[in-house]
Amino acid sequence: MHPIIRWTDDLDLHHEPLDCAHRDFVAALATAQAADDAGLPDAWAQVVAHARAFFELEDGWMRNTRFAAAANHTLQHRVVLNLLHEGLAQARQGHHDAVRDMANELAAWFSRHVQTHDAALALHMRRHPVRARPG
């Protein structure tokens, strides 16, 4: 069994709007990782819903602030969201082990994504605070 994702200082970007969304995502993913088979489809649906909402928020910030690396960052969001939807279909079909593996891979991806792509976005948004609103 893999460890359940937890919020750590390594994920803290010291940019409250991003950190708040990230803490919520970590909580949703941790709930899915800890869910029993019966609860996994609903918990995974929450991961998908949260990811969709927070990816849209970040994508809006990147557009509104003209973030130079937006194309690559947004592409990662789209790919991950497509995989999350596939995971939801698998969870609903009872393929719990596959979804649990996906959850563990997602936790590893998320940590890397935050420490690279989102760290760069947080730095950019500190330089463009007035325009860094979702939209």
N, CA, C and O atoms as a GROMACS GRO file, in nm:
protein
  540
    1MET      N    1   0.084  -0.119   0.000
    1MET     CA    2   0.000   0.000   0.000
    1MET      C    3   0.088   0.125   0.000
    1MET      O    4   0.186   0.133   0.075
    2HIS      N    5   0.053   0.220  -0.083
    2HIS     CA    6   0.127   0.345  -0.092
    2HIS      C    7   0.079   0.442   0.015
    2HIS      O    8  -0.035   0.435   0.059
    3PRO      N    9   0.166   0.532   0.056
    3PRO     CA   10   0.123   0.632   0.154
    3PRO      C   11   0.018   0.726   0.094
    3PRO      O   12   0.020   0.756  -0.025
    4ILE      N   13  -0.070   0.770   0.178
    4ILE     CA   14  -0.173   0.865   0.136
    4ILE      C   15  -0.109   1.004   0.130
    4ILE      O   16  -0.032   1.042   0.218
    5ILE      N   17  -0.142   1.078   0.025
    5ILE     CA   18  -0.087   1.212   0.007
    5ILE      C   19  -0.124   1.300   0.126
    5ILE      O   20  -0.235   1.291   0.180
    6ARG      N   21  -0.032   1.383   0.164
    6ARG     CA   22  -0.054   1.479   0.274
    6ARG      C   23   0.006   1.612   0.234
    6ARG      O   24   0.100   1.619   0.155
    7TRP      N   25  -0.051   1.718   0.288
    7TRP     CA   26   0.003   1.852   0.265
    7TRP      C   27   0.136   1.863   0.339
    7TRP      O   28   0.145   1.830   0.457
    8THR      N   29   0.238   1.908   0.270
    8THR     CA   30   0.369   1.927   0.331
    8THR      C   31   0.423   2.064   0.292
    8THR      O   32   0.371   2.129   0.201
    9ASP      N   33   0.527   2.106   0.361
    9ASP     CA   34   0.591   2.234   0.327
    9ASP      C   35   0.645   2.235   0.185
    9ASP      O   36   0.657   2.342   0.124
   10ASP      N   37   0.679   2.118   0.131
   10ASP     CA   38   0.729   2.111  -0.006
   10ASP      C   39   0.624   2.155  -0.108
   10ASP      O   40   0.659   2.195  -0.219
   11LEU      N   41   0.498   2.148  -0.071
   11LEU     CA   42   0.390   2.188  -0.162
   11LEU      C   43   0.350   2.335  -0.144
   11LEU      O   44   0.275   2.389  -0.226
   12ASP      N   45   0.397   2.398  -0.040
   12ASP     CA   46   0.359   2.535  -0.008
   12ASP      C   47   0.435   2.633  -0.096
   12ASP      O   48   0.558   2.640  -0.091
   13LEU      N   49   0.361   2.707  -0.179
   13LEU     CA   50   0.422   2.804  -0.271
   13LEU      C   51   0.421   2.946  -0.214
   13LEU      O   52   0.471   3.039  -0.278
   14HIS      N   53   0.364   2.963  -0.097
   14HIS     CA   54   0.353   3.094  -0.033
   14HIS      C   55   0.277   3.191  -0.123
   14HIS      O   56   0.309   3.310  -0.132
   15HIS      N   57   0.176   3.137  -0.190
   15HIS     CA   58   0.083   3.216  -0.271
   15HIS      C   59  -0.055   3.162  -0.238
   15HIS      O   60  -0.096   3.058  -0.289
   16GLU      N   61  -0.125   3.233  -0.152
   16GLU     CA   62  -0.245   3.178  -0.090
   16GLU      C   63  -0.350   3.127  -0.189
   16GLU      O   64  -0.406   3.020  -0.166
   17PRO      N   65  -0.380   3.198  -0.298
   17PRO     CA   66  -0.482   3.142  -0.389
   17PRO      C   67  -0.442   3.005  -0.444
   17PRO      O   68  -0.526   2.914  -0.450
   18LEU      N   69  -0.318   2.988  -0.483
   18LEU     CA   70  -0.272   2.859  -0.532
   18LEU      C   71  -0.266   2.757  -0.419
   18LEU      O   72  -0.312   2.644  -0.434
   19ASP      N   73  -0.210   2.796  -0.306
   19ASP     CA   74  -0.197   2.704  -0.194
   19ASP      C   75  -0.333   2.656  -0.145
   19ASP      O   76  -0.348   2.539  -0.108
   20CYS      N   77  -0.430   2.742  -0.143
   20CYS     CA   78  -0.565   2.704  -0.099
   20CYS      C   79  -0.623   2.598  -0.194
   20CYS      O   80  -0.676   2.496  -0.148
   21ALA      N   81  -0.613   2.622  -0.323
   21ALA     CA   82  -0.663   2.524  -0.420
   21ALA      C   83  -0.586   2.392  -0.409
   21ALA      O   84  -0.644   2.284  -0.419
   22HIS      N   85  -0.456   2.402  -0.387
   22HIS     CA   86  -0.375   2.281  -0.375
   22HIS      C   87  -0.408   2.202  -0.248
   22HIS      O   88  -0.414   2.079  -0.251
   23ARG      N   89  -0.430   2.272  -0.137
   23ARG     CA   90  -0.466   2.202  -0.014
   23ARG      C   91  -0.598   2.127  -0.033
   23ARG      O   92  -0.614   2.014   0.014
   24ASP      N   93  -0.694   2.191  -0.101
   24ASP     CA   94  -0.822   2.125  -0.127
   24ASP      C   95  -0.805   2.003  -0.215
   24ASP      O   96  -0.870   1.900  -0.194
   25PHE      N   97  -0.716   2.013  -0.316
   25PHE     CA   98  -0.691   1.900  -0.404
   25PHE      C   99  -0.628   1.785  -0.326
   25PHE      O  100  -0.667   1.670  -0.342
   26VAL      N  101  -0.530   1.816  -0.243
   26VAL     CA  102  -0.464   1.714  -0.161
   26VAL      C  103  -0.568   1.644  -0.073
   26VAL      O  104  -0.566   1.522  -0.060
   27ALA      N  105  -0.658   1.721  -0.014
   27ALA     CA  106  -0.761   1.661   0.071
   27ALA      C  107  -0.853   1.568  -0.010
   27ALA      O  108  -0.886   1.459   0.036
   28ALA      N  109  -0.892   1.611  -0.130
   28ALA     CA  110  -0.979   1.527  -0.213
   28ALA      C  111  -0.908   1.400  -0.255
   28ALA      O  112  -0.966   1.291  -0.251
   29LEU      N  113  -0.782   1.412  -0.295
   29LEU     CA  114  -0.706   1.294  -0.337
   29LEU      C  115  -0.682   1.200  -0.220
   29LEU      O  116  -0.691   1.078  -0.236
   30ALA      N  117  -0.652   1.254  -0.103
   30ALA     CA  118  -0.632   1.171   0.016
   30ALA      C  119  -0.759   1.094   0.051
   30ALA      O  120  -0.753   0.977   0.089
   31THR      N  121  -0.873   1.158   0.037
   31THR     CA  122  -1.001   1.092   0.062
   31THR      C  123  -1.020   0.976  -0.035
   31THR      O  124  -1.065   0.868   0.004
   32ALA      N  125  -0.986   0.998  -0.162
   32ALA     CA  126  -0.999   0.891  -0.261
   32ALA      C  127  -0.902   0.777  -0.231
   32ALA      O  128  -0.938   0.660  -0.242
   33GLN      N  129  -0.780   0.811  -0.193
   33GLN     CA  130  -0.682   0.707  -0.162
   33GLN      C  131  -0.726   0.622  -0.043
   33GLN      O  132  -0.696   0.503  -0.037
   34ALA      N  133  -0.795   0.682   0.052
   34ALA     CA  134  -0.836   0.611   0.173
   34ALA      C  135  -0.973   0.544   0.159
   34ALA      O  136  -1.014   0.470   0.248
   35ALA      N  137  -1.042   0.570   0.050
   35ALA     CA  138  -1.179   0.519   0.034
   35ALA      C  139  -1.180   0.367   0.019
   35ALA      O  140  -1.088   0.308  -0.038
   36ASP      N  141  -1.285   0.306   0.071
   36ASP     CA  142  -1.304   0.163   0.047
   36ASP      C  143  -1.361   0.147  -0.094
   36ASP      O  144  -1.392   0.246  -0.161
   37ASP      N  145  -1.373   0.025  -0.139
   37ASP     CA  146  -1.419   0.000  -0.276
   37ASP      C  147  -1.555   0.064  -0.304
   37ASP      O  148  -1.576   0.122  -0.411
   38ALA      N  149  -1.645   0.054  -0.209
   38ALA     CA  150  -1.779   0.109  -0.229
   38ALA      C  151  -1.777   0.262  -0.241
   38ALA      O  152  -1.857   0.319  -0.315
   39GLY      N  153  -1.686   0.327  -0.170
   39GLY     CA  154  -1.681   0.472  -0.172
   39GLY      C  155  -1.588   0.530  -0.276
   39GLY      O  156  -1.589   0.652  -0.299
   40LEU      N  157  -1.510   0.446  -0.342
   40LEU     CA  158  -1.411   0.496  -0.437
   40LEU      C  159  -1.471   0.573  -0.556
   40LEU      O  160  -1.419   0.679  -0.590
   41PRO      N  161  -1.577   0.525  -0.620
   41PRO     CA  162  -1.630   0.602  -0.732
   41PRO      C  163  -1.672   0.745  -0.694
   41PRO      O  164  -1.643   0.839  -0.767
   42ASP      N  165  -1.741   0.761  -0.581
   42ASP     CA  166  -1.781   0.895  -0.539
   42ASP      C  167  -1.661   0.980  -0.500
   42ASP      O  168  -1.656   1.099  -0.531
   43ALA      N  169  -1.565   0.920  -0.432
   43ALA     CA  170  -1.446   0.995  -0.393
   43ALA      C  171  -1.366   1.037  -0.516
   43ALA      O  172  -1.313   1.148  -0.522
   44TRP      N  173  -1.357   0.947  -0.615
   44TRP     CA  174  -1.283   0.981  -0.737
   44TRP      C  175  -1.357   1.089  -0.815
   44TRP      O  176  -1.294   1.175  -0.877
   45ALA      N  177  -1.489   1.085  -0.814
   45ALA     CA  178  -1.568   1.190  -0.879
   45ALA      C  179  -1.536   1.327  -0.818
   45ALA      O  180  -1.534   1.428  -0.888
   46GLN      N  181  -1.513   1.330  -0.688
   46GLN     CA  182  -1.476   1.455  -0.621
   46GLN      C  183  -1.338   1.502  -0.664
   46GLN      O  184  -1.315   1.622  -0.680
   47VAL      N  185  -1.246   1.409  -0.683
   47VAL     CA  186  -1.112   1.444  -0.733
   47VAL      C  187  -1.126   1.507  -0.872
   47VAL      O  188  -1.065   1.610  -0.900
   48VAL      N  189  -1.206   1.446  -0.958
   48VAL     CA  190  -1.226   1.496  -1.094
   48VAL      C  191  -1.288   1.636  -1.090
   48VAL      O  192  -1.242   1.727  -1.159
   49ALA      N  193  -1.391   1.653  -1.009
   49ALA     CA  194  -1.458   1.783  -1.000
   49ALA      C  195  -1.363   1.890  -0.949
   49ALA      O  196  -1.360   2.002  -1.001
   50HIS      N  197  -1.286   1.856  -0.847
   50HIS     CA  198  -1.194   1.955  -0.793
   50HIS      C  199  -1.085   1.988  -0.894
   50HIS      O  200  -1.051   2.105  -0.912
   51ALA      N  201  -1.030   1.887  -0.958
   51ALA     CA  202  -0.924   1.911  -1.057
   51ALA      C  203  -0.977   1.999  -1.169
   51ALA      O  204  -0.909   2.093  -1.211
   52ARG      N  205  -1.096   1.971  -1.219
   52ARG     CA  206  -1.154   2.052  -1.325
   52ARG      C  207  -1.165   2.198  -1.281
   52ARG      O  208  -1.126   2.289  -1.355
   53ALA      N  209  -1.217   2.221  -1.163
   53ALA     CA  210  -1.236   2.358  -1.114
   53ALA      C  211  -1.103   2.428  -1.092
   53ALA      O  212  -1.088   2.544  -1.131
   54PHE      N  213  -1.006   2.360  -1.031
   54PHE     CA  214  -0.884   2.432  -1.002
   54PHE      C  215  -0.795   2.445  -1.125
   54PHE      O  216  -0.718   2.540  -1.133
   55PHE      N  217  -0.804   2.352  -1.221
   55PHE     CA  218  -0.732   2.370  -1.347
   55PHE      C  219  -0.791   2.488  -1.424
   55PHE      O  220  -0.716   2.567  -1.482
   56GLU      N  221  -0.923   2.500  -1.425
   56GLU     CA  222  -0.986   2.614  -1.492
   56GLU      C  223  -0.943   2.745  -1.428
   56GLU      O  224  -0.918   2.844  -1.497
   57LEU      N  225  -0.935   2.747  -1.296
   57LEU     CA  226  -0.891   2.866  -1.224
   57LEU      C  227  -0.748   2.902  -1.263
   57LEU      O  228  -0.721   3.017  -1.299
   58GLU      N  229  -0.658   2.806  -1.257
   58GLU     CA  230  -0.518   2.832  -1.294
   58GLU      C  231  -0.507   2.874  -1.441
   58GLU      O  232  -0.434   2.967  -1.474
   59ASP      N  233  -0.580   2.806  -1.528
   59ASP     CA  234  -0.575   2.840  -1.670
   59ASP      C  235  -0.621   2.984  -1.693
   59ASP      O  236  -0.565   3.055  -1.776
   60GLY      N  237  -0.723   3.027  -1.619
   60GLY     CA  238  -0.769   3.165  -1.627
   60GLY      C  239  -0.664   3.263  -1.580
   60GLY      O  240  -0.641   3.366  -1.643
   61TRP      N  241  -0.599   3.232  -1.469
   61TRP     CA  242  -0.491   3.318  -1.421
   61TRP      C  243  -0.380   3.330  -1.525
   61TRP      O  244  -0.328   3.438  -1.550
   62MET      N  245  -0.346   3.216  -1.586
   62MET     CA  246  -0.238   3.218  -1.685
   62MET      C  247  -0.275   3.302  -1.806
   62MET      O  248  -0.193   3.378  -1.857
   63ARG      N  249  -0.400   3.290  -1.853
   63ARG     CA  250  -0.446   3.374  -1.965
   63ARG      C  251  -0.444   3.521  -1.927
   63ARG      O  252  -0.391   3.604  -2.001
   64ASN      N  253  -0.501   3.552  -1.812
   64ASN     CA  254  -0.516   3.692  -1.771
   64ASN      C  255  -0.385   3.761  -1.741
   64ASN      O  256  -0.375   3.883  -1.750
   65THR      N  257  -0.284   3.685  -1.704
   65THR     CA  258  -0.153   3.745  -1.672
   65THR      C  259  -0.052   3.725  -1.784
   65THR      O  260   0.064   3.765  -1.772
   66ARG      N  261  -0.097   3.663  -1.891
   66ARG     CA  262  -0.010   3.636  -2.007
   66ARG      C  263   0.116   3.559  -1.965
   66ARG      O  264   0.228   3.596  -2.001
   67PHE      N  265   0.094   3.453  -1.890
   67PHE     CA  266   0.202   3.368  -1.842
   67PHE      C  267   0.269   3.298  -1.961
   67PHE      O  268   0.202   3.231  -2.039
   68ALA      N  269   0.398   3.315  -1.975
   68ALA     CA  270   0.471   3.267  -2.093
   68ALA      C  271   0.463   3.115  -2.111
   68ALA      O  272   0.461   3.067  -2.224
   69ALA      N  273   0.460   3.040  -2.003
   69ALA     CA  274   0.459   2.894  -2.011
   69ALA      C  275   0.318   2.836  -2.006
   69ALA      O  276   0.299   2.718  -1.975
   70ALA      N  277   0.219   2.919  -2.036
   70ALA     CA  278   0.080   2.875  -2.023
   70ALA      C  279   0.045   2.757  -2.112
   70ALA      O  280  -0.028   2.668  -2.069
   71ALA      N  281   0.094   2.753  -2.234
   71ALA     CA  282   0.056   2.646  -2.327
   71ALA      C  283   0.094   2.510  -2.272
   71ALA      O  284   0.012   2.418  -2.273
   72ASN      N  285   0.216   2.495  -2.225
   72ASN     CA  286   0.262   2.368  -2.171
   72ASN      C  287   0.187   2.332  -2.044
   72ASN      O  288   0.147   2.218  -2.025
   73HIS      N  289   0.169   2.430  -1.957
   73HIS     CA  290   0.102   2.410  -1.829
   73HIS      C  291  -0.043   2.366  -1.851
   73HIS      O  292  -0.091   2.272  -1.788
   74THR      N  293  -0.111   2.435  -1.940
   74THR     CA  294  -0.250   2.404  -1.970
   74THR      C  295  -0.262   2.267  -2.036
   74THR      O  296  -0.358   2.194  -2.010
   75LEU      N  297  -0.167   2.232  -2.120
   75LEU     CA  298  -0.167   2.100  -2.182
   75LEU      C  299  -0.157   1.991  -2.075
   75LEU      O  300  -0.227   1.890  -2.083
   76GLN      N  301  -0.071   2.010  -1.976
   76GLN     CA  302  -0.063   1.911  -1.867
   76GLN      C  303  -0.198   1.898  -1.797
   76GLN      O  304  -0.242   1.787  -1.767
   77HIS      N  305  -0.263   2.010  -1.772
   77HIS     CA  306  -0.394   2.005  -1.708
   77HIS      C  307  -0.491   1.922  -1.792
   77HIS      O  308  -0.563   1.837  -1.738
   78ARG      N  309  -0.494   1.945  -1.923
   78ARG     CA  310  -0.588   1.872  -2.009
   78ARG      C  311  -0.560   1.722  -2.009
   78ARG      O  312  -0.652   1.641  -2.000
   79VAL      N  313  -0.432   1.686  -2.019
   79VAL     CA  314  -0.396   1.544  -2.021
   79VAL      C  315  -0.436   1.477  -1.889
   79VAL      O  316  -0.496   1.369  -1.890
   80VAL      N  317  -0.404   1.541  -1.778
   80VAL     CA  318  -0.437   1.483  -1.647
   80VAL      C  319  -0.588   1.474  -1.630
   80VAL      O  320  -0.637   1.373  -1.579
   81LEU      N  321  -0.662   1.575  -1.670
   81LEU     CA  322  -0.807   1.571  -1.656
   81LEU      C  323  -0.866   1.458  -1.740
   81LEU      O  324  -0.959   1.390  -1.695
   82ASN      N  325  -0.814   1.436  -1.860
   82ASN     CA  326  -0.861   1.324  -1.941
   82ASN      C  327  -0.835   1.191  -1.871
   82ASN      O  328  -0.920   1.103  -1.872
   83LEU      N  329  -0.717   1.176  -1.810
   83LEU     CA  330  -0.685   1.054  -1.736
   83LEU      C  331  -0.776   1.037  -1.615
   83LEU      O  332  -0.818   0.926  -1.583
   84LEU      N  333  -0.806   1.147  -1.548
   84LEU     CA  334  -0.896   1.140  -1.432
   84LEU      C  335  -1.035   1.094  -1.473
   84LEU      O  336  -1.099   1.016  -1.401
   85HIS      N  337  -1.083   1.140  -1.587
   85HIS     CA  338  -1.213   1.095  -1.637
   85HIS      C  339  -1.209   0.945  -1.668
   85HIS      O  340  -1.305   0.873  -1.642
   86GLU      N  341  -1.098   0.899  -1.724
   86GLU     CA  342  -1.082   0.755  -1.750
   86GLU      C  343  -1.085   0.679  -1.617
   86GLU      O  344  -1.146   0.572  -1.607
   87GLY      N  345  -1.018   0.733  -1.516
   87GLY     CA  346  -1.020   0.671  -1.384
   87GLY      C  347  -1.159   0.664  -1.326
   87GLY      O  348  -1.195   0.566  -1.260
   88LEU      N  349  -1.238   0.767  -1.350
   88LEU     CA  350  -1.376   0.766  -1.299
   88LEU      C  351  -1.456   0.654  -1.366
   88LEU      O  352  -1.532   0.584  -1.300
   89ALA      N  353  -1.439   0.639  -1.496
   89ALA     CA  354  -1.508   0.530  -1.566
   89ALA      C  355  -1.464   0.395  -1.509
   89ALA      O  356  -1.546   0.306  -1.489
   90GLN      N  357  -1.335   0.380  -1.484
   90GLN     CA  358  -1.285   0.254  -1.429
   90GLN      C  359  -1.340   0.230  -1.288
   90GLN      O  360  -1.377   0.118  -1.253
   91ALA      N  361  -1.344   0.334  -1.208
   91ALA     CA  362  -1.397   0.320  -1.071
   91ALA      C  363  -1.543   0.275  -1.075
   91ALA      O  364  -1.584   0.190  -0.996
   92ARG      N  365  -1.619   0.333  -1.166
   92ARG     CA  366  -1.761   0.298  -1.177
   92ARG      C  367  -1.781   0.156  -1.230
   92ARG      O  368  -1.886   0.095  -1.208
   93GLN      N  369  -1.680   0.104  -1.302
   93GLN     CA  370  -1.687  -0.032  -1.354
   93GLN      C  371  -1.630  -0.134  -1.255
   93GLN      O  372  -1.628  -0.253  -1.284
   94GLY      N  373  -1.584  -0.087  -1.139
   94GLY     CA  374  -1.533  -0.177  -1.037
   94GLY      C  375  -1.387  -0.211  -1.048
   94GLY      O  376  -1.340  -0.304  -0.983
   95HIS      N  377  -1.312  -0.138  -1.131
   95HIS     CA  378  -1.168  -0.163  -1.147
   95HIS      C  379  -1.091  -0.082  -1.042
   95HIS      O  380  -1.014   0.008  -1.074
   96HIS      N  381  -1.113  -0.118  -0.917
   96HIS     CA  382  -1.061  -0.039  -0.805
   96HIS      C  383  -0.909  -0.036  -0.799
   96HIS      O  384  -0.851   0.068  -0.768
   97ASP      N  385  -0.843  -0.148  -0.827
   97ASP     CA  386  -0.697  -0.151  -0.820
   97ASP      C  387  -0.634  -0.056  -0.921
   97ASP      O  388  -0.536   0.012  -0.891
   98ALA      N  389  -0.692  -0.051  -1.041
   98ALA     CA  390  -0.640   0.041  -1.143
   98ALA      C  391  -0.654   0.185  -1.099
   98ALA      O  392  -0.565   0.267  -1.122
   99VAL      N  393  -0.765   0.217  -1.036
   99VAL     CA  394  -0.789   0.354  -0.989
   99VAL      C  395  -0.696   0.386  -0.872
   99VAL      O  396  -0.647   0.498  -0.861
  100ARG      N  397  -0.674   0.292  -0.786
  100ARG     CA  398  -0.581   0.314  -0.674
  100ARG      C  399  -0.438   0.338  -0.726
  100ARG      O  400  -0.366   0.423  -0.674
  101ASP      N  401  -0.398   0.262  -0.829
  101ASP     CA  402  -0.268   0.286  -0.891
  101ASP      C  403  -0.263   0.427  -0.951
  101ASP      O  404  -0.164   0.498  -0.938
  102MET      N  405  -0.372   0.466  -1.016
  102MET     CA  406  -0.380   0.598  -1.076
  102MET      C  407  -0.370   0.706  -0.967
  102MET      O  408  -0.304   0.808  -0.987
  103ALA      N  409  -0.434   0.684  -0.855
  103ALA     CA  410  -0.429   0.781  -0.745
  103ALA      C  411  -0.286   0.799  -0.695
  103ALA      O  412  -0.244   0.911  -0.666
  104ASN      N  413  -0.211   0.690  -0.686
  104ASN     CA  414  -0.073   0.700  -0.641
  104ASN      C  415   0.014   0.772  -0.743
  104ASN      O  416   0.100   0.852  -0.706
  105GLU      N  417  -0.009   0.745  -0.870
  105GLU     CA  418   0.065   0.816  -0.976
  105GLU      C  419   0.027   0.964  -0.977
  105GLU      O  420   0.112   1.051  -0.998
  106LEU      N  421  -0.100   0.992  -0.955
  106LEU     CA  422  -0.147   1.131  -0.951
  106LEU      C  423  -0.081   1.207  -0.836
  106LEU      O  424  -0.043   1.323  -0.852
  107ALA      N  425  -0.066   1.143  -0.722
  107ALA     CA  426  -0.001   1.208  -0.608
  107ALA      C  427   0.144   1.244  -0.642
  107ALA      O  428   0.190   1.353  -0.609
  108ALA      N  429   0.214   1.152  -0.707
  108ALA     CA  430   0.353   1.179  -0.747
  108ALA      C  431   0.359   1.290  -0.852
  108ALA      O  432   0.443   1.379  -0.843
  109TRP      N  433   0.270   1.284  -0.951
  109TRP     CA  434   0.265   1.389  -1.053
  109TRP      C  435   0.237   1.524  -0.989
  109TRP      O  436   0.303   1.624  -1.020
  110PHE      N  437   0.139   1.527  -0.899
  110PHE     CA  438   0.099   1.654  -0.837
  110PHE      C  439   0.216   1.720  -0.767
  110PHE      O  440   0.237   1.841  -0.782
  111SER      N  441   0.292   1.645  -0.692
  111SER     CA  442   0.407   1.700  -0.621
  111SER      C  443   0.506   1.762  -0.720
  111SER      O  444   0.553   1.874  -0.699
  112ARG      N  445   0.537   1.690  -0.827
  112ARG     CA  446   0.630   1.743  -0.929
  112ARG      C  447   0.572   1.867  -0.996
  112ARG      O  448   0.642   1.966  -1.018
  113HIS      N  449   0.443   1.861  -1.029
  113HIS     CA  450   0.377   1.971  -1.099
  113HIS      C  451   0.378   2.098  -1.013
  113HIS      O  452   0.408   2.207  -1.063
  114VAL      N  453   0.347   2.084  -0.887
  114VAL     CA  454   0.347   2.199  -0.796
  114VAL      C  455   0.487   2.259  -0.785
  114VAL      O  456   0.503   2.381  -0.793
  115GLN      N  457   0.587   2.175  -0.767
  115GLN     CA  458   0.723   2.223  -0.744
  115GLN      C  459   0.790   2.279  -0.869
  115GLN      O  460   0.893   2.345  -0.860
  116THR      N  461   0.732   2.254  -0.985
  116THR     CA  462   0.790   2.307  -1.109
  116THR      C  463   0.694   2.407  -1.174
  116THR      O  464   0.714   2.528  -1.164
  117HIS      N  465   0.591   2.357  -1.240
  117HIS     CA  466   0.499   2.444  -1.314
  117HIS      C  467   0.428   2.545  -1.225
  117HIS      O  468   0.425   2.664  -1.257
  118ASP      N  469   0.372   2.498  -1.114
  118ASP     CA  470   0.296   2.590  -1.028
  118ASP      C  471   0.388   2.686  -0.952
  118ASP      O  472   0.347   2.798  -0.920
  119ALA      N  473   0.509   2.643  -0.921
  119ALA     CA  474   0.605   2.734  -0.856
  119ALA      C  475   0.638   2.850  -0.949
  119ALA      O  476   0.646   2.965  -0.906
  120ALA      N  477   0.656   2.820  -1.077
  120ALA     CA  478   0.682   2.926  -1.175
  120ALA      C  479   0.561   3.016  -1.189
  120ALA      O  480   0.575   3.138  -1.200
  121LEU      N  481   0.442   2.958  -1.188
  121LEU     CA  482   0.320   3.039  -1.196
  121LEU      C  483   0.305   3.128  -1.074
  121LEU      O  484   0.269   3.245  -1.087
  122ALA      N  485   0.334   3.076  -0.956
  122ALA     CA  486   0.323   3.157  -0.833
  122ALA      C  487   0.419   3.276  -0.839
  122ALA      O  488   0.382   3.387  -0.803
  123LEU      N  489   0.540   3.252  -0.884
  123LEU     CA  490   0.637   3.362  -0.898
  123LEU      C  491   0.586   3.465  -0.997
  123LEU      O  492   0.593   3.585  -0.970
  124HIS      N  493   0.536   3.420  -1.109
  124HIS     CA  494   0.480   3.511  -1.211
  124HIS      C  495   0.363   3.591  -1.154
  124HIS      O  496   0.353   3.712  -1.177
  125MET      N  497   0.275   3.524  -1.080
  125MET     CA  498   0.157   3.593  -1.027
  125MET      C  499   0.194   3.693  -0.918
  125MET      O  500   0.123   3.792  -0.900
  126ARG      N  501   0.302   3.670  -0.847
  126ARG     CA  502   0.348   3.770  -0.750
  126ARG      C  503   0.390   3.898  -0.822
  126ARG      O  504   0.377   4.008  -0.768
  127ARG      N  505   0.441   3.883  -0.942
  127ARG     CA  506   0.485   3.999  -1.020
  127ARG      C  507   0.369   4.068  -1.091
  127ARG      O  508   0.382   4.182  -1.135
  128HIS      N  509   0.257   3.998  -1.102
  128HIS     CA  510   0.139   4.051  -1.172
  128HIS      C  511   0.014   4.036  -1.085
  128HIS      O  512  -0.083   3.975  -1.128
  129PRO      N  513   0.016   4.091  -0.964
  129PRO     CA  514  -0.095   4.065  -0.870
  129PRO      C  515  -0.227   4.127  -0.911
  129PRO      O  516  -0.332   4.070  -0.882
  130VAL      N  517  -0.226   4.240  -0.977
  130VAL     CA  518  -0.352   4.306  -1.011
  130VAL      C  519  -0.428   4.228  -1.116
  130VAL      O  520  -0.551   4.217  -1.110
  131ARG      N  521  -0.356   4.173  -1.213
  131ARG     CA  522  -0.420   4.100  -1.322
  131ARG      C  523  -0.433   3.953  -1.292
  131ARG      O  524  -0.485   3.878  -1.375
  132ALA      N  525  -0.389   3.907  -1.177
  132ALA     CA  526  -0.387   3.764  -1.146
  132ALA      C  527  -0.519   3.716  -1.088
  132ALA      O  528  -0.521   3.638  -0.993
  133ARG      N  529  -0.628   3.761  -1.145
  133ARG     CA  530  -0.759   3.720  -1.099
  133ARG      C  531  -0.815   3.617  -1.197
  133ARG      O  532  -0.786   3.623  -1.317
  134PRO      N  533  -0.894   3.523  -1.148
  134PRO     CA  534  -0.952   3.424  -1.239
  134PRO      C  535  -1.043   3.492  -1.339
  134PRO      O  536  -1.100   3.598  -1.312
  135GLY      N  537  -1.056   3.431  -1.451
  135GLY     CA  538  -1.149   3.493  -1.541
  135GLY      C  539  -1.158   3.442  -1.673
  135GLY      O  540  -1.236   3.492  -1.754
   0.00000   0.00000   0.00000
